[in-house]
Amino acid sequence: MSAITPTRSLKSPLHKLRSLTGSRRIFVHTLLIGVAVVMLYPLLWMLSSSLKPDTEIFTDPGLIPNALRPENYSEGWSGSGNSFSLYITNSLIVTIGAVIGNVISCSLAAYAFARFEFRGKKIWFGLMLGTLMLPTQAVLIPQYTIFYNLTWINTFLPLIVPKFLAVDAFFIFLMVQFIRSIPRELDQAAMVDGANPWKIYWKIILPLMKPALITTTIFTFIWTYDDFLHQLVYLQQNDRFTVPLGLTLFMDQTSGSSYGAMFAMSTLALAPTLICFLVFQKRLVEGMATSGMKG
């Protein structure tokens, strides 16, 4: 018996530690689930409201509809004057054009800042970073004047063409940080083999900075797809409207608003961004970790 007693005294603190760790794990998981429910509640409420009659959306706060009304989806798809597929197509045109422009132009600008030496490099880089502090509203009127003189108003050009001119300083800075982490010995070895700066960019730098390119793609896609202000300023006719502008057509202060149809189309409008995030979420974390933390 005397030999068993010390063993029990040794196991007892271990069991207490395990039980304490288990209780802590349960508390952390419960807290995270609670936060997730709070964060997801607006989306769940929107999904529930898309299946409710208009009279119950704001009178019944519950998530379970008393009466299902799936007609909201069919009415919303064709109830705004044009098929909602037109607005989704317009959004995808603008978004894909912006993604291509940012990936090409920002990577080229970042490559120049990270690898080349030229007069005033630090000054230009500082000025570029300074544009991050400019609010969008401060440059909106001068930009509108330029595009108006170019007769680009009510076209997709003001939303796409600037992206090919490396106007997003955040992505340039992100890629500069990533390129600086790539050893210069790779560039020197390529130069020994006769590669010029363009081939070094295309054959070496661009393939190695895939995480940063994917991060740029995801953020550009989401920010452009969800953008409302610029699309509201530059697009005027309904057949040019994107998804954010198409959803406003369901709001009418004179003849009444179709909230059920609006929430139904809002639910469908989330699909592209949700799919983009789910497909590239691992690459997004990798890109932010490798790009933003190295200098």
TITI-556701 format. One line per 3 residues: number of its first residue (from 1); their letters; for each residue x negated, y, z negated of N, C-alpha, C, O. Coordinates in steps of 0.001 Angstrom, whole numbers. Layout:
BEGIN
NUM> A> X,Y,Z,X,Y,Z,X,Y,Z,X,Y,Z  ... $
! end
This chain:
BEGIN
1> MSA> -817,-1209,0,0,0,0,-854,1265,0,-518,2282,606  -1994,1147,-721,-2869,2322,-773,-3481,2637,580,-3823,3784,867  -3620,1577,1435,-4185,1817,2766,-3178,2427,3716,-3561,3090,4680 $
4> ITP> -1895,2216,3461,-859,2739,4360,-536,4192,4043,-169,4953,4939  -665,4579,2796,-270,5932,2372,-1049,7029,3085,-430,7998,3526  -2393,6935,3228,-3105,7983,3969,-2672,8090,5421,-2619,9182,5988 $
7> TRS> -2352,6903,6036,-1894,6919,7425,-607,7703,7566,-449,8482,8506  308,7503,6641,1564,8250,6686,1328,9742,6476,1976,10579,7105  385,10065,5580,113,11475,5333,-520,12156,6549,-348,13357,6759 $
10> LKS> -1270,11357,7362,-1845,11911,8582,-807,12050,9682,-853,13015,10446  116,11124,9784,1131,11176,10832,2169,12247,10574,2736,12802,11515  2423,12541,9319,3488,13483,9007,3243,14866,9600,4162,15406,10216 $
13> PLH> 2049,15485,9453,1834,16793,10101,1924,16717,11615,2384,17660,12259  1478,15578,12200,1552,15433,13654,2992,15432,14133,3329,16071,15130  3852,14695,13400,5272,14682,13771,5886,16066,13613,6714,16476,14427 $
16> KLR> 5484,16788,12566,6022,18141,12385,5584,19063,13515,6357,19891,13997  4304,18902,13936,3816,19722,15035,4559,19421,16321,4913,20328,17074  4794,18131,16569,5530,17763,17778,6949,18285,17753,7459,18778,18759 $
19> SLT> 7590,18174,16586,8971,18666,16491,9025,20175,16630,9964,20720,17209  7990,20864,16085,7952,22309,16225,7752,22703,17685,8386,23638,18174  6877,21993,18372,6656,22263,19787,7916,21996,20605,8248,22754,21516 $
22> GSR> 8610,20918,20272,9863,20619,20960,10911,21677,20718,11627,22051,21647  11025,22170,19501,12001,23217,19189,11649,24509,19926,12520,25217,20434  10363,24790,19968,9943,25989,20676,10244,25882,22164,10680,26847,22791 $
25> RIF> 10005,24681,22731,10285,24474,24144,11775,24642,24428,12156,25255,25425  12616,24097,23548,14065,24242,23720,14472,25707,23652,15310,26158,24433  13880,26453,22718,14216,27880,22589,13824,28647,23847,14593,29466,24349 $
28> VHT> 12612,28372,24357,12141,29078,25553,13027,28758,26751,13401,29656,27504  13364,27480,26932,14215,27097,28056,15607,27704,27928,16189,28145,28920  16140,27728,26713,17465,28329,26497,17428,29814,26824,18350,30341,27447 $
31> LLI> 16357,30490,26404,16222,31917,26690,16124,32170,28188,16754,33092,28707  15332,31352,28887,15181,31526,30334,16488,31256,31069,16823,31954,32026  17228,30241,30619,18520,29950,31251,19487,31111,31036,20231,31486,31942 $
34> GVA> 19468,31679,29820,20331,32829,29554,19995,34019,30423,20891,34682,30946  18699,34300,30584,18284,35408,31452,18663,35128,32904,19090,36029,33625  18502,33857,33334,18871,33503,34714,20359,33693,34962,20763,34151,36030 $
37> VVM> 21179,33337,33965,22631,33514,34114,22980,34995,34233,23816,35380,35050  22331,35824,33406,22581,37271,33478,22172,37824,34841,22883,38648,35417  21027,37371,35359,20552,37857,36653,21415,37358,37804,21608,38067,38792 $
40> LYP> 21934,36137,37679,22720,35558,38770,24200,35934,38698,24936,35707,39659  24642,36495,37593,26074,36779,37452,26609,37693,38552,27683,37409,39081  25910,38789,38932,26457,39611,40033,26630,38836,41329,27608,39050,42046 $
43> LLW> 25695,37933,41647,25829,37132,42862,26989,36157,42750,27746,35969,43702  27126,35534,41576,28247,34610,41375,29573,35354,41431,30557,34841,41963  29600,36575,40876,30835,37359,40921,31177,37747,42360,32346,37729,42744 $
46> MLS> 30165,38098,43158,30406,38430,44563,30924,37217,45323,31856,37332,46118  30317,36043,45079,30784,34824,45734,32212,34498,45331,33020,34106,46174  32533,34655,44050,33894,34404,43592,34877,35410,44190,35986,35048,44583 $
49> SSL> 34459,36678,44256,35341,37713,44798,35594,37525,46283,36627,37954,46795  34654,36883,46985,34854,36648,48413,35963,35650,48684,36425,35530,49818  36396,34932,47658,37467,33944,47809,38750,34355,47094,39682,33559,46983 $
52> KPD> 38800,35591,46612,39980,36081,45902,40785,37027,46781,40225,37643,47687  42084,37157,46535,42855,38228,47173,42394,39582,46662,41859,39675,45557  42592,40625,47441,42129,41955,47053,42727,42407,45724,42080,43141,44977 $
55> TEI> 43938,41986,45421,44598,42444,44197,44002,41828,42939,44225,42340,41842  43257,40750,43072,42696,40077,41898,41219,40357,41673,40673,39987,40634  40575,40995,42615,39119,41150,42521,38733,41971,41307,37822,41590,40572 $
58> FTD> 39406,43091,41078,39044,43976,39973,39967,43828,38770,39715,44423,37723  41019,43051,38906,41916,42831,37767,41585,41563,37000,41869,41471,35806  40986,40578,37671,40622,39317,37032,39099,39205,36977,38469,38955,38005 $
61> PGL> 38490,39386,35791,37029,39367,35713,36417,37970,35745,35193,37844,35781  37228,36928,35731,36704,35564,35711,36037,35176,37013,36284,35773,38061  35179,34159,36928,34463,33686,38107,35257,32657,38891,34963,32412,40061 $
64> IPN> 36249,32057,38270,37051,31036,38950,38314,31696,39492,39135,32167,38704  38497,31747,40818,39691,32402,41383,40966,31652,41016,40991,30422,40982  42017,32407,40744,43323,31799,40490,43929,31252,41774,44622,30235,41761 $
67> ALR> 43667,31924,42862,44172,31473,44161,43075,31687,45195,42591,32805,45371  42685,30621,45875,41630,30710,46881,42163,31364,48154,43271,31079,48610  41351,32234,48702,41718,32887,49955,40531,32848,50914,39842,33855,51078 $
70> PEN> 40282,31706,51547,39147,31599,52483,39336,32438,53742,38398,32614,54519  40564,32963,53949,40789,33808,55123,39941,35071,55098,39775,35726,56127  39391,35425,53908,38538,36608,53836,37348,36499,54786,36898,37500,55343 $
73> YSE> 36849,35293,54965,35684,35107,55824,36047,35290,57298,35316,35942,58044  37163,34720,57712,37560,34871,59114,37972,36311,59414,37673,36835,60487  38663,36954,58459,39055,38352,58665,37843,39270,58662,37774,40217,59444 $
76> GWS> 36889,38991,57785,35700,39829,57736,34823,39676,58961,34189,40635,59401  34785,38470,59516,33925,38221,60676,34364,39032,61895,33536,39426,62716  35665,39276,62007,36174,39998,63186,37054,41179,62813,37743,41725,63675 $
79> GSG> 37046,41584,61550,37986,42611,61116,37420,44009,61025,38117,44913,60564  36167,44229,61453,35571,45563,61341,35467,46261,62698,34707,47219,62841  36210,45799,63677,36153,46387,65007,35270,45609,65951,35585,45497,67136 $
82> NSF> 34172,45069,65458,33278,44211,66229,33054,42925,65451,33273,42865,64241  32618,41905,66162,32268,40670,65471,31069,40927,64565,30124,41613,64957  31109,40378,63359,30020,40620,62418,28716,40012,62915,27638,40399,62466 $
85> SLY> 28810,39065,63839,27585,38513,64423,26785,39583,65155,25564,39471,65263  27460,40628,65663,26758,41724,66329,25859,42457,65344,24723,42796,65673  26360,42704,64139,25569,43409,63136,24393,42551,62663,23297,43064,62436 $
88> ITN> 24625,41254,62517,23530,40364,62119,22461,40325,63204,21267,40342,62907  22897,40270,64473,21940,40268,65584,21130,41559,65616,19914,41527,65807  21802,42695,65430,21080,43978,65401,20075,44018,64258,18955,44497,64433 $
91> SLI> 20466,43520,63097,19552,43503,61954,18339,42634,62227,17216,42998,61879  18564,41482,62852,17447,40590,63145,16508,41196,64191,15294,41014,64109  17065,41916,65174,16218,42574,66179,15304,43598,65507,14094,43622,65736 $
94> VTI> 15912,44440,64675,15128,45467,63980,14113,44834,63033,12959,45258,62980  14543,43821,62288,13676,43213,61284,12510,42476,61922,11367,42635,61495  12789,41676,62937,11707,40922,63595,10733,41874,64279,9523,41651,64240 $
97> GAV> 11244,42933,64904,10350,43923,65501,9472,44596,64462,8286,44817,64703  10042,44926,63301,9260,45548,62230,8214,44592,61679,7097,45006,61368  8566,43319,61555,7611,42323,61047,6426,42196,62001,5273,42230,61570 $
100> IGN> 6706,42050,63293,5624,41926,64276,4737,43169,64269,3511,43063,64309  5356,44335,64218,4578,45569,64205,3693,45698,62985,2526,46073,63102  4233,45391,61807,3436,45514,60584,2297,44508,60543,1183,44847,60145 $
103> VIS> 2564,43286,60947,1517,42259,60901,356,42625,61825,-807,42464,61453  662,43112,63017,-392,43438,63981,-1141,44707,63576,-2364,44699,63443  -399,45795,63383,-1042,47088,63160,-1720,47169,61794,-2836,47678,61693 $
106> CSL> -1071,46680,60754,-1663,46770,59415,-2899,45886,59280,-3853,46253,58594  -2885,44722,59933,-4065,43863,59875,-5236,44496,60613,-6374,44391,60156  -4983,45153,61748,-6052,45842,62475,-6612,47011,61670,-7827,47197,61594 $
109> AAY> -5713,47799,61070,-6178,48926,60261,-6957,48439,59038,-7977,49025,58677  -6484,47384,58411,-7186,46838,57247,-8551,46290,57630,-9515,46440,56880  -8639,45661,58784,-9922,45138,59266,-10919,46275,59496,-12103,46142,59188 $
112> AFA> -10439,47378,60030,-11327,48528,60254,-11816,49109,58929,-13002,49407,58788  -10923,49273,57964,-11326,49842,56677,-12242,48898,55892,-13130,49355,55172  -12033,47603,56025,-12784,46640,55227,-14139,46289,55819,-15057,45950,55073 $
115> RFE> -14295,46359,57139,-15513,45871,57773,-16342,46948,58487,-17555,46783,58619  -15739,48024,58941,-16476,49017,59718,-16914,50186,58839,-16295,50485,57818  -17973,50824,59252,-18437,52049,58613,-18293,53190,59610,-18847,53128,60708 $
118> FRG> -17553,54230,59238,-17364,55369,60120,-17261,56627,59274,-17033,56560,58067  -17429,57766,59914,-17456,59038,59201,-16082,59336,58565,-15041,59237,59214  -16120,59697,57296,-14888,60028,56580,-14055,58831,56201,-12854,58963,55962 $
121> KKI> -14673,57654,56140,-13912,56438,55850,-13204,56515,54502,-12019,56197,54407  -13920,56935,53458,-13314,57010,52130,-12224,58074,52071,-11218,57904,51383  -12429,59164,52793,-11413,60220,52803,-10138,59731,53473,-9041,59930,52951 $
124> WFG> -10282,59088,54635,-9108,58580,55341,-8409,57492,54532,-7180,57416,54507  -9199,56657,53874,-8589,55603,53055,-7832,56207,51873,-6755,55735,51511  -8400,57251,51277,-7704,57931,50175,-6435,58622,50635,-5418,58584,49943 $
127> LML> -6490,59260,51812,-5287,59894,52351,-4204,58859,52645,-3017,59095,52422  -4643,57706,53151,-3673,56646,53424,-2996,56190,52136,-1778,56014,52103  -3779,55998,51075,-3194,55596,49805,-2309,56701,49226,-1335,56425,48524 $
130> GTL> -2658,57952,49527,-1839,59061,49036,-441,59065,49615,491,59566,48986  -280,58506,50819,1062,58446,51410,1998,57539,50613,3217,57634,50749  1431,56656,49781,2278,55798,48952,3062,56606,47933,4126,56184,47480 $
133> MLP> 2532,57772,47573,3195,58603,46566,4219,59554,47164,4933,60238,46429  4300,59604,48482,5282,60466,49132,6658,59801,49120,6789,58668,49584  7671,60464,48609,9018,59880,48684,9525,59853,50117,9177,60712,50928 $
136> TQA> 10333,58876,50415,10862,58736,51782,11630,59973,52218,11563,60372,53380  12362,60583,51286,13192,61730,51637,12356,62938,52055,12848,63812,52769  11085,62994,51612,10246,64159,51927,9835,64190,53391,9599,65265,53942 $
139> VLI> 9747,63038,54023,9304,62979,55425,10445,62621,56368,10231,62497,57574  11640,62455,55844,12750,61999,56677,13147,63047,57712,13382,62707,58872  13225,64317,57310,13645,65370,58244,12599,65599,59336,12977,65688,60505 $
142> PQY> 11300,65700,59017,10317,65821,60121,10336,64623,61068,10212,64786,62282  10488,63446,60525,10566,62269,61391,11802,62317,62276,11739,61985,63460  12917,62728,61704,14148,62811,62503,13972,63822,63636,14432,63588,64753 $
145> TIF> 13314,64930,63354,13084,65939,64401,12248,65371,65541,12544,65611,66711  11204,64617,65201,10357,64016,66233,11160,63034,67080,11091,63070,68309  11907,62171,66437,12656,61158,67180,13809,61782,67966,14202,61270,69014 $
148> YNL> 14340,62876,67459,15407,63566,68202,14849,64167,69488,15485,64087,70539  13684,64758,69410,13050,65329,70607,12642,64243,71594,12554,64501,72795  12397,63049,71110,12078,61922,71991,13328,61221,72511,13228,60250,73260 $
151> TWI> 14512,61711,72116,15819,61122,72485,15895,59653,72052,16402,58804,72786  15384,59370,70856,15412,58010,70332,16559,57797,69343,16746,56687,68846  17321,58840,69056,18414,58699,68098,19471,57754,68664,19750,57763,69862 $
154> NTF> 20045,56951,67796,21035,55924,68136,20414,54790,68952,21090,54136,69746  19116,54571,68740,18440,53401,69292,17661,52742,68163,17540,53287,67066  17137,51560,68457,16340,50849,67462,14887,51322,67427,14127,50905,66553 $
157> LPL> 14498,52172,68350,13098,52583,68462,12563,53276,67207,11442,52967,66801  13304,54204,66560,12757,54821,65345,12529,53837,64207,11737,54107,63304  13207,52714,64244,13073,51719,63181,11990,50692,63475,11548,49984,62570 $
160> IVP> 11553,50601,64738,10592,49557,65131,9242,50138,65526,8206,49667,65057  9241,51155,66383,7986,51671,66941,7012,52141,65862,5829,51819,65967  7434,52888,64823,6453,53304,63805,5733,52145,63130,4605,52307,62663 $
163> KFL> 6363,50986,63072,5705,49836,62444,4482,49391,63231,3583,48768,62666  4429,49700,64534,3265,49361,65348,2151,50402,65215,1114,50290,65869  2366,51413,64369,1363,52458,64162,792,52419,62749,197,53397,62296 $
166> AVD> 967,51300,62048,383,51101,60708,797,52197,59738,-49,52859,59137  2108,52384,59590,2606,53436,58706,2849,52952,57281,3106,53773,56401  2776,51657,57026,3018,51111,55687,1682,50916,54976,1019,49892,55143 $
169> AFF> 1298,51915,54180,-9,51885,53521,-121,50751,52505,-1219,50257,52246  992,50339,51936,945,49268,50941,376,47987,51545,-462,47329,50930  824,47635,52735,353,46400,53362,-1092,46540,53840,-1842,45564,53823 $
172> IFL> -1487,47727,54262,-2890,47931,54639,-3787,47718,53427,-4803,47028,53510  -3411,48308,52317,-4196,48139,51090,-4239,46671,50670,-5287,46175,50255  -3120,45984,50775,-3059,44568,50427,-4033,43751,51273,-4752,42899,50751 $
175> MVQ> -4052,44011,52575,-4927,43252,53464,-6392,43652,53298,-7278,42806,53425  -6658,44926,53017,-8036,45352,52773,-8619,44598,51590,-9754,44125,51645  -7842,44485,50524,-8316,43751,49353,-8604,42295,49698,-9558,41711,49184 $
178> FIR> -7797,41716,50553,-8009,40317,50922,-9242,40159,51815,-10053,39258,51600  -9383,41028,52808,-10514,40912,53737,-11831,41128,53001,-12836,40503,53340  -11839,41998,52007,-13067,42229,51246,-13511,40980,50494,-14689,40841,50166 $
181> SIP> -12588,40080,50222,-12947,38846,49519,-13499,37782,50461,-13999,36756,50001  -13418,38007,51768,-13967,37065,52750,-15458,37348,52907,-15824,38493,53172  -16322,36370,52756,-17777,36624,52843,-18170,37225,54183,-17697,36792,55234 $
184> REL> -19037,38224,54134,-19526,38847,55359,-20455,37916,56137,-20711,38136,57321  -20958,36877,55468,-21832,35939,56157,-21120,35272,57335,-21758,34909,58323  -19807,35113,57230,-19052,34542,58342,-19097,35465,59558,-19238,35005,60691 $
187> DQA> -18976,36770,59316,-19064,37734,60417,-20458,37707,61044,-20604,37721,62266  -21476,37667,60186,-22845,37680,60700,-23145,36420,61509,-23815,36484,62539  -22642,35263,61034,-22859,34024,61790,-22166,34084,63142,-22700,33599,64140 $
190> AMV> -20979,34676,63179,-20267,34802,64453,-20990,35763,65391,-21028,35537,66600  -21569,36842,64839,-22305,37793,65670,-23560,37146,66261,-23949,37454,67388  -24187,36254,65499,-25354,35543,66025,-24959,34683,67221,-25727,34519,68170 $
193> DGA> -23747,34140,67155,-23254,33312,68262,-22723,34144,69423,-22253,33591,70418  -22794,35466,69305,-22389,36329,70412,-20978,36864,70324,-20465,37394,71310  -20334,36743,69175,-18958,37231,69036,-18957,38739,68813,-19772,39262,68054 $
196> NPW> -18040,39430,69477,-17879,40864,69260,-16878,41099,68130,-16267,40139,67662  -16687,42347,67672,-15757,42607,66554,-14333,42102,66807,-13656,41651,65883  -13883,42180,68066,-12532,41704,68355,-12424,40195,68160,-11446,39712,67588 $
199> KIY> -13423,39448,68632,-13398,38000,68454,-13528,37620,66982,-12918,36646,66539  -14316,38378,66221,-14433,38111,64782,-13080,38290,64102,-12679,37490,63256  -12392,39349,64489,-11047,39588,63920,-10086,38467,64303,-9346,37958,63461 $
202> WKI> -10102,38089,65577,-9104,37146,66083,-9403,35704,65674,-8482,34943,65377  -10669,35327,65656,-11042,33940,65437,-11367,33622,63968,-11239,32476,63537  -11784,34634,63207,-12236,34366,61837,-11347,35051,60805,-10766,34394,59941 $
205> ILP> -11244,36374,60899,-10535,37128,59860,-9059,36794,59837,-8502,36507,58778  -8418,36829,61000,-6968,36622,61046,-6541,35243,60529,-5592,35165,59749  -7208,34148,60935,-6797,32847,60368,-7010,32738,58857,-6230,32079,58169 $
208> LMK> -8063,33380,58335,-8357,33267,56911,-7428,34116,56053,-7252,33826,54869  -6834,35152,56620,-5959,36022,55834,-4481,35648,56001,-3602,36503,55896  -4223,34379,56259,-2848,33918,56414,-1980,34209,55188,-839,34636,55362 $
211> PAL> -2462,33999,53947,-1604,34328,52786,-1174,35791,52759,-23,36095,52446  -2097,36701,53086,-1736,38116,53096,-750,38429,54218,139,39262,54044  -897,37773,55362,26,37989,56481,1424,37486,56127,2421,38115,56483 $
214> ITT> 1500,36362,55433,2803,35825,55042,3457,36735,54010,4668,36953,54057  2668,37270,53077,3214,38223,52110,3759,39452,52817,4848,39923,52491  3018,39971,53776,3487,41122,54555,4757,40791,55317,5673,41610,55389 $
217> TIF> 4816,39597,55886,6006,39190,56638,7235,39141,55743,8296,39642,56116  7100,38547,54576,8256,38390,53684,8762,39743,53207,9958,40024,53279  7852,40579,52720,8286,41873,52194,8833,42775,53302,9822,43477,53091 $
220> TFI> 8215,42765,54456,8731,43571,55561,10114,43091,55976,11003,43903,56233  10299,41781,56042,11601,41233,56430,12682,41662,55446,13740,42147,55848  12413,41482,54160,13436,41792,53154,13709,43282,53093,14868,43697,53076 $
223> WTY> 12651,44103,53059,12847,45550,52939,13529,46131,54170,14372,47019,54042  13183,45652,55355,13809,46176,56569,15245,45701,56704,16126,46473,57081  15480,44436,56399,16832,43883,56513,17791,44584,55546,18957,44799,55876 $
226> DDF> 17305,44935,54363,18157,45561,53351,18158,47087,53429,18881,47741,52676  17364,47659,54322,17263,49112,54403,18597,49717,54841,19213,49259,55803  19025,50736,54130,20286,51397,54456,20070,52836,54918,20712,53293,55864 $
229> LHQ> 19160,53552,54244,19016,54981,54499,18558,55262,55927,19195,56043,56634  17464,54637,56363,16937,54933,57695,17906,54495,58787,18063,55188,59792  18543,53369,58600,19500,52900,59595,20720,53811,59642,21296,54018,60710 $
232> LVY> 21118,54354,58502,22237,55296,58471,21895,56588,59196,22754,57179,59851  20651,57030,59085,20236,58299,59704,20117,58169,61213,20548,59063,61942  19540,57072,61699,19192,56968,63117,20248,56264,63970,20265,56457,65186 $
235> LQQ> 21119,55462,63380,22120,54723,64151,23481,55376,63951,23897,55619,62818  24175,55661,65052,25422,56422,64984,26625,55651,65526,27731,55814,65010  26448,54837,66524,27572,54110,67110,27704,52730,66465,26722,52110,66055 $
238> NDR> 28968,52272,66393,29243,51006,65723,28530,49824,66367,28113,48898,65670  28386,49846,67687,27764,48703,68338,26256,48634,68095,25608,47660,68476  25691,49677,67454,24282,49682,67083,24083,49392,65597,22949,49255,65138 $
241> FTV> 25156,49301,64861,25054,49146,63416,24378,47832,63044,24509,46822,63736  23657,47876,61935,23074,46677,61343,23972,46196,60205,25039,46766,59975  23554,45164,59500,24391,44580,58447,24741,45585,57354,25918,45686,57009 $
244> PLG> 23787,46342,56783,24177,47307,55738,25201,48318,56209,26104,48677,55454  25077,48791,57464,26048,49752,57977,27355,49071,58334,28421,49665,58175  27294,47832,58816,28521,47112,59145,29385,46862,57927,30612,46837,58031 $
247> LTL> 28758,46675,56764,29538,46435,55547,30298,47684,55110,31337,47574,54458  29798,48868,55459,30493,50091,55068,31796,50278,55838,32659,51042,55406  31952,49598,56961,33175,49741,57752,34384,49144,57052,35522,49450,57406 $
250> FMD> 34145,48289,56055,35265,47718,55312,35802,48680,54258,36854,48438,53666  35074,49775,54025,35507,50777,53053,36176,51922,53787,35533,52620,54571  37452,52118,53539,38218,53176,54190,39085,53846,53139,39983,53219,52577 $
253> QTS> 38817,55132,52869,39550,55844,51834,40949,56263,52273,41771,56631,51433  41231,56214,53562,42540,56657,54054,43525,55499,54165,44653,55588,53679  43095,54405,54811,44019,53293,55042,43818,52127,54083,44524,51124,54181 $
256> GSS> 42865,52239,53155,42625,51148,52215,41379,50363,52574,40950,50332,53727  40810,49734,51566,39562,48995,51750,39820,47497,51660,40644,47043,50866  39110,46743,52476,39213,45276,52468,38055,44719,51644,37015,44334,52178 $
259> YGA> 38263,44689,50341,37177,44264,49456,36880,42771,49614,35717,42369,49577  37891,41965,49786,37676,40538,49937,36844,40220,51160,35913,39419,51089  37174,40848,52294,36408,40636,53514,34996,41185,53379,34044,40596,53891 $
262> MFA> 34860,42321,52686,33536,42905,52505,32644,41995,51666,31478,41793,52004  33179,41445,50574,32386,40540,49747,32081,39240,50489,31023,38644,50287  32994,38804,51339,32745,37601,52126,31580,37814,53085,30697,36963,53191 $
265> MST> 31576,38943,53781,30477,39220,54696,29186,39540,53944,28097,39261,54446  29291,40118,52756,28094,40350,51945,27454,39034,51543,26229,38915,51503  28287,38046,51245,27762,36722,50895,27038,36097,52083,25952,35539,51928 $
268> LAL> 27640,36189,53273,26982,35645,54464,25717,36423,54808,24752,35854,55319  25725,37729,54527,24564,38559,54866,23346,38214,54024,22221,38535,54409  23549,37563,52880,22419,37175,52041,21645,35994,52599,20507,35753,52197 $
271> APT> 22250,35254,53523,21644,34008,54002,20253,34213,54607,19339,33476,54236  20036,35179,55527,18691,35309,56117,17597,35593,55099,16536,34971,55147  17839,36530,54171,16809,36844,53176,16604,35686,52211,15477,35422,51793 $
274> LIC> 17676,34994,51853,17546,33854,50947,16746,32736,51600,15877,32139,50964  17031,32453,52860,16296,31406,53569,14825,31794,53707,13938,30960,53525  14573,33054,54027,13189,33528,54168,12427,33360,52862,11275,32925,52863 $
277> FLV> 13060,33702,51754,12367,33596,50466,12146,32144,50077,11059,31794,49617  13148,31288,50247,13007,29892,49857,11956,29164,50685,11245,28303,50169  11856,29503,51957,10896,28825,52824,9465,29239,52502,8550,28416,52550 $
280> FQK> 9270,30528,52171,7906,31039,52021,7562,31408,50578,6592,32134,50361  8322,30935,49582,8073,31391,48223,6698,30962,47706,6052,31725,46988  6236,29757,48056,4905,29331,47623,3824,30198,48257,2870,30598,47589 $
283> RLV> 3975,30483,49532,3013,31337,50217,3039,32760,49669,2014,33441,49640  4222,33207,49233,4340,34552,48671,3520,34677,47403,2770,35640,47241  3653,33719,46506,2885,33744,45259,1393,33640,45542,589,34340,44926 $
286> EGM> 1025,32769,46474,-385,32614,46826,-942,33885,47436,-2064,34287,47128  -162,34521,48299,-628,35734,48937,-796,36870,47946,-1776,37610,48026  136,37030,47013,16,38099,46023,-1162,37833,45097,-1857,38766,44698 $
289> ATS> -1395,36562,44749,-2481,36222,43833,-3842,36447,44473,-4757,36963,43831  -3977,36062,45728,-5276,36162,46387,-5532,37546,46968,-6686,37932,47159  -4458,38308,47257,-4659,39609,47877,-4750,40729,46851,-5599,41614,46955 $
292> GMK> -3878,40683,45873,-3798,41807,44953,-4818,41770,43838,-5026,42787,43176  -5465,40637,43600,-6347,40531,42458,-7820,40551,42824,-8679,40537,41942  -8124,40582,44123,-9527,40585,44525,-9869,41923,45145,-9040,42513,45838 $
295> G> -11047,42399,44913,-11412,43681,45465,-12819,43686,46015,-13280,44708,46521 $
! end
